Protein backbone atom coordinates (compact mmCIF):
# COMPACT_ATOMS: atom_id res chain seq x y z
CA UNK A 1 0.00 0.00 0.00
CA UNK A 2 1.38 3.40 -1.01
CA UNK A 3 0.64 6.44 1.10
CA UNK A 4 -0.13 9.71 -0.70
CA UNK A 5 -0.99 13.16 0.68
CA UNK A 6 -4.65 13.96 1.15
CA UNK A 7 -5.57 17.40 -0.14
CA UNK A 8 -8.11 19.24 1.96
CA UNK A 9 -9.47 22.72 1.81
CA UNK A 10 -12.05 24.72 -0.12
CA UNK A 11 -11.52 22.73 -3.35
CA UNK A 12 -12.11 25.67 -5.63
CA UNK A 13 -12.62 25.29 -9.36
CA UNK A 14 -10.24 26.75 -11.94
CA UNK A 15 -10.94 30.18 -13.41
CA UNK A 16 -13.75 30.07 -15.98
CA UNK A 17 -15.10 26.69 -14.81
CA UNK A 18 -18.89 26.41 -14.57
CA UNK A 19 -20.11 23.54 -12.40
CA UNK A 20 -23.63 22.47 -11.49
CA UNK A 21 -25.54 19.68 -9.85
CA UNK A 22 -29.16 18.78 -9.25
CA UNK A 23 -30.16 17.16 -5.95
CA UNK A 24 -33.47 15.49 -5.15
CA UNK A 25 -34.66 14.86 -1.59
CA UNK A 26 -37.77 13.06 -0.45
CA UNK A 27 -39.01 12.48 3.08
CA UNK A 28 -42.14 10.94 4.55
CA UNK A 29 -42.89 10.45 8.22
CA UNK A 30 -45.74 9.70 10.58
CA UNK A 31 -43.64 10.45 13.68
CA UNK A 32 -42.58 13.58 15.54
CA UNK A 33 -40.29 14.52 18.41
CA UNK A 34 -42.43 15.21 21.45
CA UNK A 35 -42.05 18.71 22.91
CA UNK A 36 -44.67 18.22 25.63
CA UNK A 37 -44.42 15.08 27.80
CA UNK A 38 -47.23 12.56 27.33
CA UNK A 39 -48.02 9.50 29.48
CA UNK A 40 -46.03 7.13 27.25
CA UNK A 41 -43.44 9.63 25.90
CA UNK A 42 -40.91 11.90 27.59
CA UNK A 43 -39.93 15.26 26.12
CA UNK A 44 -37.60 14.63 23.16
CA UNK A 45 -38.86 11.09 22.51
CA UNK A 46 -39.97 10.17 19.02
CA UNK A 47 -43.58 9.02 18.73
CA UNK A 48 -46.54 9.04 16.36
CA UNK A 49 -48.10 12.33 15.29
CA UNK A 50 -51.24 13.18 17.17
CA UNK A 51 -54.49 12.51 15.31
CA UNK A 52 -52.87 9.98 12.97
CA UNK A 53 -50.90 12.67 11.14
CA UNK A 54 -48.32 12.31 8.40
CA UNK A 55 -45.92 14.70 6.69
CA UNK A 56 -44.19 14.43 3.33
CA UNK A 57 -41.68 16.65 1.59
CA UNK A 58 -40.04 16.61 -1.82
CA UNK A 59 -37.31 19.05 -2.73
CA UNK A 60 -35.10 19.79 -5.70
CA UNK A 61 -31.91 21.83 -5.26
CA UNK A 62 -30.08 23.32 -8.24
CA UNK A 63 -26.48 24.30 -7.37
CA UNK A 64 -24.35 26.37 -9.76
CA UNK A 65 -20.73 27.43 -9.09
CA UNK A 66 -18.39 29.54 -11.20
CA UNK A 67 -14.62 29.93 -10.89
CA UNK A 68 -13.99 33.68 -10.82
CA UNK A 69 -10.27 32.97 -10.26
CA UNK A 70 -8.37 29.76 -9.52
CA UNK A 71 -8.73 30.52 -5.81
CA UNK A 72 -12.18 32.16 -5.63
CA UNK A 73 -15.59 30.78 -6.64
CA UNK A 74 -19.13 32.09 -6.37
CA UNK A 75 -22.18 29.88 -6.23
CA UNK A 76 -25.93 29.92 -5.92
CA UNK A 77 -28.45 27.31 -4.78
CA UNK A 78 -32.09 27.47 -5.90
CA UNK A 79 -34.39 25.21 -3.81
CA UNK A 80 -37.91 24.15 -4.80
CA UNK A 81 -40.17 22.36 -2.28
CA UNK A 82 -43.46 20.51 -2.25
CA UNK A 83 -44.70 19.75 1.28
CA UNK A 84 -47.94 18.36 2.66
CA UNK A 85 -49.38 17.55 6.06
CA UNK A 86 -52.49 15.50 6.74
CA UNK A 87 -54.15 14.31 9.94
CA UNK A 88 -57.56 13.00 11.06
CA UNK A 89 -58.98 16.50 11.62
CA UNK A 90 -57.93 17.64 8.16
CA UNK A 91 -59.45 14.50 6.63
CA UNK A 92 -62.75 15.06 8.48
CA UNK A 93 -63.04 18.85 8.44
CA UNK A 94 -61.25 20.04 5.33
CA UNK A 95 -61.25 16.99 3.12
CA UNK A 96 -57.56 17.00 2.27
CA UNK A 97 -53.99 17.74 3.10
CA UNK A 98 -52.48 21.17 3.72
CA UNK A 99 -49.94 21.76 0.96
CA UNK A 100 -47.18 24.23 0.28
CA UNK A 101 -45.35 24.30 -3.04
CA UNK A 102 -42.80 26.76 -4.37
CA UNK A 103 -39.32 28.19 -4.31
CA UNK A 104 -37.56 28.65 -0.99
CA UNK A 105 -34.78 31.02 0.09
CA UNK A 106 -32.00 31.48 -2.44
CA UNK A 107 -28.53 30.69 -1.05
CA UNK A 108 -25.34 32.39 -2.21
CA UNK A 109 -21.88 30.87 -1.64
CA UNK A 110 -18.39 32.36 -1.73
CA UNK A 111 -15.43 29.94 -1.64
CA UNK A 112 -11.85 31.05 -1.26
CA UNK A 113 -8.83 28.74 -1.15
CA UNK A 114 -6.51 30.18 1.53
CA UNK A 115 -3.90 27.40 1.57
CA UNK A 116 -2.52 25.81 -1.58
CA UNK A 117 -0.68 22.90 0.06
CA UNK A 118 -2.12 19.82 1.78
CA UNK A 119 -3.03 20.14 5.45
CA UNK A 120 -2.89 16.37 6.06
CA UNK A 121 -0.19 14.05 4.81
Buried (B, 14 or more C-beta within 10 A) or exposed (E): EEEEEEEEBBEBBEEEEEEEEEEEEEEEEEEBEBEEEEEEBEEEEEEBBEEEBBBBBBBEBEBBBBBBEBBBBEBBBBBEBBBBBBBEEBBEEEEEBEEEEEEEEEEEEEBEBEEEEEEEE
